[in-house]
Amino acid sequence: MQNRRRPTLRLRRLAAEMRRRREEAGLTQDEVFERTSINQATLYRVENALSRPQVRTLRALLDLYGVNSERTAYLLTLLRESDHRGWLETIDAHLPERLTTYVEFDDEARTVWNYQPSFVPGLLRTEAYARAIVHGLMPEASPGAVDSRA
């Protein structure tokens, strides 16, 4: 069996947007073919991140779907960067496929939002705060156990 590389997060994001744009335009794959001569097999591969579309194909679809120039520029950037592999690909990590998607999201993140009503988020904790939490949750723990956990 051929060992295919998984599509990148950027290619999957582009694919999802292209499928959504076609559906919002109220077009079937057959109607796209009639208007652009882009066959259904190509459209299927693009919308399912099975292959990278050519720039002219992407532009033709975006024009047909009535996508504005700002969004078109963004999607063309996604296409140009769609081969970018995250740090996970550079190491020989053998994670289950269901986890690699989350690691890719982390690599692509620009902002982190965190809500924890009970505790200060881990990266903001001081050593004293961490010790107090461990001691509060494990009052029977020895000082050494508290130190190692904090």
C-alpha angles and dihedrals in degrees: 000000000000116000101229119191114241116249114261122251090250093054091048090049090051092047093051092049093049092051091047092048092051091049092047089052087055093237130142121214088254091055091050089053092050092052101038108018088235102141124232094247091057092046091049091052092048094048093048097044092244092130140009113253120232115253092248091051092050092047092049091052094046091050091050091049092049095239114174121244095253093054091042090056090051093050092047088053089051089052093050091049096039093106092057109121121203126235091272090070092054093060125056095247115160103201124158109268092243089063098045091068090060091049089052090052088054091051092051096044119120097176134029122210120191132180119188114157094183105042141027108256113266098250091054097049122112121219091251091051091050091051091050091051093049092046091047093050095040107030091165093056118115119244088253091054091048090050094050093048095044 
